[in-house]
Amino acid sequence: MIMANFCGICGAALDDKAQCPNCNKNADNEASNNQNSLQKSKNMKKGCLKKGCLFFLSIIGLGIASVIVLVTLARNGVITADLLSKSPEVGSLLDQAFGESCKCGDSAYWKLSEDAKTLLIYGEGELYEENILEKNEIKLSYEEQKSIKYIVVDEGITKLSRHNFYSWEIDCLYLPSTLEEIDNAFYIFAEINQIKLNSDNRFFAMKDDVLFNSDFTALVKYTGCKMLSSYETPETINTICCDAFCGNYALKKLVVSSTTETIEENAFANMHSLEEIVISDSVKEIGNSAFFGCEKLKNVELSAGIEALSEGIFNGCVSLKNIVVPEGVEYIFACAFDGCTSLEKVTLPSTIETLGALSFRDCTNLKEINLPEGLKNLGGAGGGIFENDKGKVFENCTSIKEIIIPASIEKINWGAFSNWTEVQTIYMRVNGPGSEWRKEWLENCNAKVVWDYKG
């Protein structure tokens, strides 16, 4: 059988020279070329598919590589998988190079990010006391510490210790599920704008941007809404912890609930806008420096349940004008009103026995203070830790025209009326210095002294 040849383009029968009468071309060659073009097209498609697959695999590879990097970081103590899964934003903070490890606990370490804004604390157990950035061979300057904006405490850390965060301004602090204890870690100048707690933590709880213990009986750290100007502590609260409100800029008024019994040291220190605080009579103890540096504080209602005004309680409250110390208070400890330059009048209770060293130093506008019968000690601490300190209880109180010292006085410490002038008068209801008076009790004092005063 003879097979006719046909044009591979138009299908017409070819002549004896294998040319198409319509196309006038060598159809076999054209067909062959077409076949080659078709094959090239197929090859191109295969190539594109191949490149696409390679690109897709590259993307997957990068993802796998990232996971490998994160796993490697985790193994090196830079980030735990649990921390990453609970807070992806932490992962973004830690997705950068970190510097050398420094020890901050028996099994705990810190690293600083390359941009010096993120501090990572990792390892196990509790941190050493005091500023962790100043206890190593690598010590950060104050300016370097101020550049830190984020602190990430990794899983495994169980305790933040005394004064760990000293004089830092932090945008956000991330706390792990393993954290069990915070012991005065937010020192007196620490300003923390936000805290984020791992939701699996069994020892602490967050509500309305405030950190509490798990049963809401202790207020640990307030970082609440910056728009609020007043705040009343919840009725469940028994204790306001160390530095709980320290460094807050927004609040102007605070009301302490009727269930609160203890206000720990530095609890309200350096509250820059605080003008008024109401403390319920349920409060029995107010810690050292509780209102230190509250420069706008004008009005204070103290609890009738307290027995002492602690060391430095109102130190540096330069706007405070009047204070009524409630009945029942026996001791005013050292530096209690030191530097209260606007203070004009102090009313002391009949129960007062001791005014501690430096307790009214530099109250340059103080005009009136009553010293009731029963007062025994000026410039000491009634057997406390300031018993042997230099007194200077009324140093630089140059606006007092006259003061009456009661017959019950047993001890006056060194420099009690230091820098008093000739226009001031000290009336003594005793006829001479007692055996426990320091011989330097009148040092640097030019005031007139009247003995055996009967008025």
PyMOL commands that set and color helices and strands:
alter all, ss='L'
color gray80, all
select helices_A, chain A and resi 27-75+81-86+88-94+132-134+142-146
alter helices_A, ss='H'
color red, helices_A
select strands_A, chain A and resi 102-103+107-112+118-126+150-153+157-160+169-170+172-175+181-182+191-192+195-197+204-207+210-213+218-222+230-232+239-240+253-256+262-263+276-279+285-286+299-301+308-309+322-324+331-332+345-347+354-355+368-369+377-378+402-405+411-412+425-428+448-450
alter strands_A, ss='S'
color yellow, strands_A
deselect
rebuild
show_as cartoon
